[in-house]
Amino acid sequence: DRKRFPTFNNELRQAMFEEPIRYVEDMIRGDRSVLDLLYGNYTFVNPVLAKHYGVPEIQGDTDTWVRVDGRPYQRGGLLPMAVFLTQNSPGLRTSPVKRGYWVVHRVLGQTIPPPPPVVPELPQDEAKSDLPVRDMLAKHRAIPLCASCHARFDVFGLAFEGYGPVGEARTKDLAARPIDAKATFPGGSEGVGLEGVLTYIRENRQNQFLDGFGRKLLVYALNRSLLISDEPLIERMQSALSAKEYRFSTLVETIVTSPQFLNKKGS
């Protein structure tokens, strides 16, 4: 809703779109650790995105992009980028469900079954809801049919409640209620906000991220789905990564010297 979110114009939309592209390109060209995609304490902004993030004014036009230390502005790495936070919001409120699902499924590679055909809808407008999104979701998880799956990803989205529907940092929701970004992750560990999510991943799920990243890169390189016979190559990719500081070039080198990449099955 452009009236409710007047800062979300076409220039900001384009800047959001470009931020992860420039971030990943820098990681590849600089041959940095692929873990920077998660833990990097920096990002890239142009004047439009800098204003949205609260970064001090940057001189130049929309094509002027600079690297900034993102931690003072609750940014750094892919997870808190406004493009993903906005994409996974329904419009007039945040969606811990969509944001959490994106983290668990897309970033950590976990397979989640589709929702049942009849799912109760949450109120669409955060400003007009009687309860914070956290409390509405707690009622939702009380339904046995919904609880088992939502327990696996809602907490990750709740930790990002410090970001509004268009990815803006915030301390109150649209109804002026204080934000609660605490989360109890699977296994019982607790954390708050972005740092809580990153700490949990570092201690419990980092290998899942690395495995999923390697598999997706291999699918792209081979232009086909993976086969059981690819598993030894995937294991070599992961071993080489850990031995060489997780540098991106390590994955590329392992792939392009593999029999799968160098050979094609005859007709």
N, C-alpha and C positions, 0 to 999 in steps of 0.2 A: 504494500500500500504506500504509494509515493507521498501521499498527504501525511500519513502517520510517520513515515521515515523519509523526510525531505532530503537528507544527505545522500540517500541511495539513488544517485543519478547514473546516467550511462557511462560517464567517465569513471566513477567509482566501480561500477560493475566490470568494466574493462580492466581496471587496475587489479581488482580481486582476481580476475581470470589469469592475468599475467604473472602474479606473484609466485605461485608454485612452479611455473615453467622456468622462470629466471632462477629460482632457488635450485631446482634439480639440474639445470644446465650448469650452474656454477659448481655444483657437487661433482658433476661428470668431468668438466674441463679441468677442475683443480685436483681431480683424482682424490677426493676426500673420502672419509669413511662414510659408508652408507648409513651408519648409525646417526650421522648428522641430520638425516631426514627426520629422526625422532628428537634427538637431544641437542641439536644445534641451538646456540643461544643468540642467533642472529636471523635476520631476514632481509628482504629487499623491498624498498618502497619508492614510489614516485611522490610528487607533492600531494596528489589527491589521496593516496593511501596513507601517507604520513599524517595528514590532517585527521583522517578517520581513526588512526591508531593513537593519536595524541603525541606523535613524534614532533619535535621542534621543526619549524618551517624549513622546507628544502627549496632552494632556489632552482628555477628551471621550469620547463613545460612538462606535459604528461609523459614524454619520452625520456625524461631524466630519472634514472633509477640509481639508487645508492644503497650500499649495504649499511645496516644499522644494528647495533646491539639491541636485541628485541626484549630482553628480560625486564627492563624497567617498564615496558609497555604491555607486559603479559603476552609477549610473542616470542617466537623462536622455533624453528622446525615447522613441519607441516601441520601438526595437530591444531594449533590455534589460529591458523590462517582464516581470514574472514570468508574466503570463497567456500570453504567446506562447512563452516558454521552457518552461513547463510543458506547454502544449498540444502542443508538438513534441518531447516526450520520451515514450518508451514505458512508463515507470513505474518501473523499477528501475535505470535508467541514463539518461544523456543520449543524444541522437541528433544528432550533427553533420550527418547526412544530412538529417533532417527540418528541423532549424533552418536549415541552409544553403539547402535548397530553398525554404523559406518566404521567406528574404531575397531570393533571386534571382528567384523567380517572383512572389510577392505584392508585394514592395516595389519591386523593380527592373523587373518586368514582362517578364522573359525567359521564352520558351516552352521548356520542357524536354520531350522525348519521354517517354512512359511507360516504366517499366522492363521488361526482358524477362520472360517468364512464369516462368522458373526463376531466382530470385535467392537466393544463399546467405544464410542468416540469421545475424546476429551474436548472440553470447550475450546473454541478456535481463537478467542481473543483473550490474551493474558490480562489486559487491563480491566476486563469486565468479569473475570472469574472470581468466585468466592474464595478459592483456595490457591496457594502457590502450586506451581506445576509439580513440585516434589510431593506434596500431600495428595494431589490428584492421582499421581502415579502409584502411591502407596495403596490407595483404594483399588486401583486397577490390578495391582499384583496380588491383592487379597482374593481375586477370582482364581481358583485352582487351575482352570484351563490356560490362564495367561502367565501364572507365576513362574513356571519352570524355565521358560525362555527369557522372560523379562529380567529374571534374577541374574542372567548371564551378561546383560549389556546395559541395562538402565543406569547402573551406577557410574559407568564411564560418561554417559551424557549428563548426569546430575553434576558431575565434577566440573562441567563446562557451563554451568548456569551463570558464571561470572561474565559470560559473553551474551549479548542480546541477540535478537532475531537477525540482525544484519552484521553480526560478528563484532559489535562494539563492546569494549570493556565497560562493565557496569557494576554498581554496588546495590542497586535496587531494581526490582522487576518493573514491568509497565504499570502495575498497580501501586507502585511506590513501597512495596514490601521489601525488607532487607533480603539480600541474596544469601542463600546457604549452599555452599559448594562443597560440603563435606561428603565423603563417599566411603562406604565399607565394601571393599573389593572382594571377589571370590577368594575364599580361603581365610577371610576374616581380617586382613590388614586394612588399615584406614589411611586416608589421605585427604588433602584439600586441593581442589582446583587442578590446574595444569601440572604443577609439580608433583601432586599426589599421583596423577595418572602416570607420569613418566617414571616415578620411583617404582610404582607397581610393575610396570612393563620391564624396567631394567632388572628387577629382582625375580620376576616370575615368567615373563612372556617374551623376552628379547629373542630367544631362539626361534620362536614362532614367527616373529616379524622377519628375521633373516631368511628363514626357510621359505616363507611366502614370497618375499622379494626376489629371491633367487629363482624360484619356480616361474614367476611371472616373466622375468627377464629371459628365461630359457624358452618359454612358450613363444615370446616375441621373436627371439633369434631363430628358432626352428620353424616358425610359422605353422605350428600344429599343436594339438593337444599332447600332454605328456603321457608316456607309457610306463608300464612297470619296469621295463628295461632301462629307463632313464634314471632310476633311483640311485645306482652307483655314481653317476655323474653328479647328481644333486648332492650326494654325500661329499664328493670331492670338492665341489664348489664351497660347501660350508667349512670344510677343513682348511681349504686354502684361505678363505676369508679370515678366519680366526688367527691364522698364522701370519697374515700380512696386514694387520691393523685395519681390517675390514674395508680396504680400499676398493673403490668401484672397479678399477682396472683388473683386479684379481678375478672378479666374476667374468668379465669380458674375456680375459685370456683363457680361463678354464673352459669357457663355452666354445670359443673359436678354434681351440686345439683339440676338441673332442671328436670322436668318430661320428657322433650324431650330426655335428655341424659340417664336417668335411665330406660326408658321404650322403648319397641319396639312393633310396631303394629303386632298383630297376623296374621297368614296366613289365 
